[in-house]
Amino acid sequence: MTEAHIKSANMQNRGWRHELFATASLSWPLIMSNMTLALIGATDVLMLGWLGARELAAATLGFNLAMTCAIFCMGLITASAPIMASEIGRMKHSVRDIRRTFRQSLWAAVSVIIPIWILLWNTEAILLAFGQEDDLAANAGLYLKAYIWSMLPFLFFIVLRNFISALEKPIWALIISIIAVFSNALFNYALIFGNFGAPKLGIIGAGIGSVMTNMLMFGGLSLVVIFHRDFRRYKIFGRFWKADWPRYMALWRLGLPIAITMGLEGGVFGAAGILMGWLGAESLAAHAIALQLASLSFMVPMGLAQAATVRVGIAYGQRDPDGIARAGWTAMILGTSFMSVMALIMLLFPDALIALFIDASLPENSEVAALAVGFLGIAALFQIVDGIQVVAAGMLRGLHDALIPMLIALFGYWVIGIGVGGILAFHYQMAGLGIWIGLASGLGVVAILMTARWMLRERLNLL
């Protein structure tokens, strides 16, 4: 090997080491922030489970419907991350352009949430139309009439997190999220069960607790970006009222396909919840427990996907094909490795994991626990493909590629995922296991197609 080849190999190795360090430094606060947000949801599930299986089932129905809508909204404002990252790659100290994107992301959040509020106000009627039991639909409606007001401050928090993440300084989002976990537990403990002198509001209290928690997160991170020296020069809330229609439309052009993609992904789990509801409250409660555990592990590749969007976006703005490749593959390897470990844990210790949410020794919980063990076994099998598909989607977003991934998601999640799941559950009488096998199949198809598109990015002129 010539001296030139050795030098080139050393430079490549340094490039990969630098990328590994940069991705890890950016992703771990995002991962932990995602984990804390998931823990907030897990706290709700845990405390509502203390009320009873039917209360948990009702809240799950409502929460799944709300999260389907919230994920769509999050997808829209997710476009702010690659737009800001590519601008930073193009011009490292850009201020005005970053502020334009941030401001119009808030405008987009307000625009999209209003019809969502109107839709979710009619949750009871929607669930009854889908054949859910009367009392479950009624309680889900009550829960959401409180919960929906938490959605806008949550979206504003996500926009703030996108901003500090594009600057590769997401640690403050993690700090605020950790505070929110404990605050949410206190709010729920007080409002659901009537502790600390608060009224006992039951399922409605969980919704009000979410409003208070998300207001706390938005307010806390707002103070950080206004006063902290790393962020205050951007004056991101300056002239908030000023319209910027070109940037607003640019956000929608990139964000709408992302929103539909994420909505299709979130919606497939919401649809699975509807199908579970047709099988009974026990299947629905078991589904909620298994899905919550799967969601917790999903936070790691999701954080890596967010980091990949930023790192790929910066390299994209610099017009650096090698940097794009390193950023994408580094996140993919890390995500796949982690999810392989989590799959093994779920296969080996399902009873211990489920015991975190429900006491299987009680006779009234035995059926729910048994069903949850079976569902978690299937969830373990799709951990790896779930990690691959979400990281690949994040990599493609860094290239501002969203339309074709949206079509891939439509086919994989709904044609394959719900189609196979519905056939197995009801035609072949596999019940809840069939639904979970369908979910795994859909995720596998999406993972293969998203990865193939990334590998063909140069041939498809995505660079």
N, C-alpha and C positions, 0 to 999 in steps of 0.2 A: 504493500500500500504506500503510495507516495505521500510526501509531507503535506501536499495540498488536500489529499483525501482525508488524512488524519485531522488536519485543522478543521475541515468541513464537518467531519463526524463529531468532533469536540463541540463545535458551535451548535450543532443540532441537539446534542445531549444537554448543553446548557440551556437551549431554548425549551426543551421539554421539562427540565428541572424548574426553570423559571415559571413555566405555565402551571406545573403542578402546585407550586407554592402560591401563585396568584389565584388559581381556582380554589384551592383549599382555604386561603385567607378570606376570599370573598364569600365562599359558599357556607362555611360553618356558622356564621351569624344568621344567614338566611335559613339554613336548616333548623337551627335552634329556634329562630323566630317562628318558622312554620310549625315546629313541634309544640311551641307554647300555644299557638293558635289552635292546634288540634287538641291540646290538653284542655283548653277552654271548652271545646265541644265535648270532650270526654267527661269533664266535670259535670256538664249538663246531663249527659247520659247517666252518669253514676248517681247523681242526686235524684233525678226523675225515676231511676230504677228503684230507689228507696221508697218512692210513693206507691209503686206497683207496676206490674207488667203491662197493664192496659194503659196507664198513664204514659209509660215509656213508649208504647206502640203508637199512641196518638201523637206525642211530640215528635217521634221519628217520622211519621207521615208528613207533618207540617214542616219539620226542619229539612227533610229531603226536597220538598217542593221549593222552599225558600232558597236552599243552597243551589239548586239548579239555576234559579234566576240570578243569584249572587255570583255564581261562577261565570255566567254569561257577562255580567257587568264587569267582573274582574278581568275577563278576557279583553274587553274593549279598552280598558285603561292600561292593560299590560303592554299595549303598543307604545306607551310612553317610554318604557325601558329600552328597547332597541333603538328608538329614535334618538333619545338622549345619549345612549352609548356610542352610536355611530358618529354623532356630532362631536363628542369628546375625542373619539379617535381621529376625526378630521381636524379639529382645533382644540387642543387640550384645555385651554383656559377660556373656552366659550362661556358666556354668561347669559346674554340676551336671548340666544336661541334656546338654551335650556329652560329659561324662565317662560318663554312662549309655550313650549311643550307642556310644562308643568301646569300652567294656568288653564290651558285648553283641555287638559286631562280632567281637571276639576269640573269644567263646564260639561264635558262629555258625561261625567259621572252623574251630574244633576239631570242631564237630559234623559239618560236611560233609566234612572231610578223611578221617575214619576209613573210611567206606565206599569212598571213592576209593582209599585205600591197598590195601584188600582187592581191589578190582577190578583195579588195575594190577599187583598181585603176580602175576596170571595172564595177563600180556601175551602170552607165547608162545602159550598155548592160544587166546587171542582172535584173534591174527593168523593162526594156522593155520586157525581156523574160517572166516576171511575169504579163504582161498585163497592166502596168502602163501607164498613159498618157505621150506623148512625152516630153512636156515642164517640167512636174514634174520630170521625169527621168533625163533629162538634167541638171536641176538645182540641183538635189540631187547629181549627179555626180560631178558637180563643187564644191559643198560644201565639199564633202568628199575628194577631191583631196588636199584640204587644211587641213581638220580636221584629217586625218589619221596620220599625223606626231606628233600629240599630244598623241598618244596612248602609245608609249614606255615610255616617261617620266612619264605618269600616272601609268603605271605598276610598274615602279621603285619606285614611291611614295608609292604604295600599299605594296610593299615588305618592305620598310622602316617602314611603319605603322604596319605591322605584327610583325616586330622585336620589336618595342617599346611596342606593345600591349602584346606580350608574356612575357615581363618584367613587365607588368601591370602598365605601365607609358605612356598611350597614349595621354596625354594632349597636347604634342607638335604637334601632327598631327592635333588636333583641332585648335590650334593657327594659324598654317600655312594655314589651310583650310579657316579660317575666312578671313585672308588677301587675299586669292585667290578669294573669293566671290566678294569683292569690286574691286579687280584688273580686274577680268573678265568683270564686268559691265563697267568699264572704257575702257578696250580694245574694247569691242563690241560697245560701244557708239561712240568711235572714228572711228573704222574701218568699221562698217556697214553703218553709216550715214555720215561719212566724217567730224567729229568734231575734234577740237583741231589741225587743220591743216593737219589731216591725209586724205588719199584718200578715197573716198566713194566707198566701195567695195561690199556693199550689202551682199548677202548670203555667199560670199567667205570670207568677213571680219569676220563673225561669226566663221568660221573654223580656220582662222589665230589667232583670239583671244583665242581660245581653246588651240592652240599650245603654245602661250605665257603664258597662265595661268598654264598649266601643267608643263612647264619648271620651272616656278616660284615655284610651290609646291615641285617638286623634288629637286631643288637646295636649297630651304630653309630648308627642313627637313634633307638633306644631311649635311648641316653645323651644324645643331643641334647634330646629332649623332657623328659627327667628333670631336666636341669641348666640348660638355656638359659632365660633370664629371660622370653622371649616365651611359653614353653610350661609352665614348671614349676608355675605357679599352678593349672593344671588338675588336677595330681596324677592323671594318667590311669590309672596302674597301681594306684591306691589301691583297696583292698578288691576286688581282682580276683576273689576267690572268691565274692562276693555275687551271688546270682541276681537278675535283674530281668526277670521273665517278660513283662510287658506290652511293654517295649522290645524284648526278644528276638523276640517274635512280630511286632511292628511291622516290624522289620528283615526278617524272613522274608516278610511280606506284600508289601513293596515289592521286596525283593531277589530273591525266587524268580522272578518274571517277568523281571527283568533278567538273572538267572543263566541262565535258559532261552534268552533272546534271545541273549546272548553265547555261550552254549554251542552254539546253533544256527549262529551265525556261525563260531565256531572249528571246530565239528564238520564244517561243509561243506568246509573245507579239509582236515581229517583224512580225510573220506570221499573227497575228490579224490585224496589220497595213496594210499588203498587202491586206487582205480581205477587210478592210475598203476602201482602195484605189480603189477597184473594184466598190464600192458603190458611189464614188464621192469625190471631194475635201472637200466638207462640212462635210461629215461623218468622213473623215480622220482628219480634223482640230479639230472637236469636240472630237474625240478619243484622240488626243494629249493632249488636255486640261484636260479631265477626268483622263487620265493615269498619267499626271504630278501630279495632286492632290493626286491620290492614291499612287504614288511613294514617295511623301513627307512623308506621314504617315508610309509607309513601312520602312523608314529609322530607326524607333525606334526598331521594332522587329529584323531588320537586325543587328543593333548594339548589341542587346541582344544576338543574335545568335553568333556573333563574340566573345562576352564575354563568352558565354557558351562553345565555342570551346576551349578557353584558360583555363577556370576554370575546365572543364571536363578533358581537356588534362593534366593539372597539377595533378589532382587526379588520372588519369589513370597512369601517370608516377610513382606516389607514391603507386600504387596498393591499392587504398582505395575505395572499393565499396560504402560505405556510403557517402563519399565525392563526388563521381561521381553522386549519386542520388540527393544529395542536390544541387549540381551545376546545374544539368539539370532542375530539377523541379522549382527551383527559377527563372531561366530565362524564363521558360514556363509560369509561373503564371504572371510574370510582363508583358510579351509580350501580352498575351491574354487579360489582364485587359486593357492595353492601347488601343489595337485595338477595343475593345468593345466600348470605349468612342469615338473613331474616327468614327466608324460606325454610331453612334448616331448623331454626328455633321454633317456628310455628308447627312444623311437622313433629318435633320431638316433645314439645311441652304445651299442647293445646289446653289441657285441663287447668294448668296453673295460670295461663293467660286469661282464660274465661272466668276463673275465680276472682279476678280483679273487679269484675262487674256484677257478678251474681253468685249467690250461695247455692251451689248445686245440691247440697245436702238437704235442703228444704223440699218437701214433696211437690209443692206447687211450682217449683223452679226446675224440676228434673227434666221435663220435656224440652224446655227452652235451652238448658245446658247441653243436652244431648244433640239437639239440632245445631247449636253453635259450634260444637266440636267438629261435626261433619262439614259445616260451611268453612271453618277455618282451615281444614285440610285442603280444600280446593283453593282457598285464598293463598295458601303457601305456594301452590304450584304456579300461580300467575304472578307472584312477586317479581320474578326476574323480568318477564316481558312487560310488566307494568312499569318497572324502572326504565327499561330501554325506550319504551314509547314516549314517556314524558321527557326524558333527556333529549331524545332525538327531536322532539317538537321544539324544545327550547333552543337547540342548535340551529334549526331552520329559521326560527323567529329572529335570531341574530342576523340572518341574511335578509331580513324583511320578506321572508317567504311564508305566506299564510294561506293562500287560496287553495292550492292543491292539498296541503295538509288538512284543510277543512273537509275536502271531499273524501280523503282517506278516512278521516274520523267518522264521517257519515256512514260509509260503507262498513267499516270495521265494527264500530260500536253498535249500530242499530240493525243493519242487515244481518251481520254475523252474530253479534253479541245477544241482542234481544231475540232475533229470529231463532237461533239455536237454543237459547235458554227457554223460550216459550214452548218450542216443540218438545224438548226433553222434559220440561216440567209437567205439561198438561197432556200431551199426546202419549208420551212414553211413561207417564205416571212417576217421574223421578222427583216431583215436587221441588223443594228448595234446592236440593243438590243440582238438579238440572239447570236451575237459574244461574247458579254459581259457575257451573261448567260453561254455560253460554258466555258469561262475563269473561272468563279466562280465554275462551276462543277468540272473542272480539279483540281483546287486548293483544293477543298474539299476532293477529293479522295486522293490526295497526303498527305494532313494533317492527314487523318485517318491512312493511311498505315505507314507513318513515325513514328507517335506516337506509333502505335502498335509495331513497331520494337524496339523502345526505351524501351517500357515496358517489352519486352521479351528478353532484352539484356543478362541477366544471362543464360537463357535457350538456347540462340543462341551462347553462349560462346564468346560474344563480349568483356568481361572483361579480 
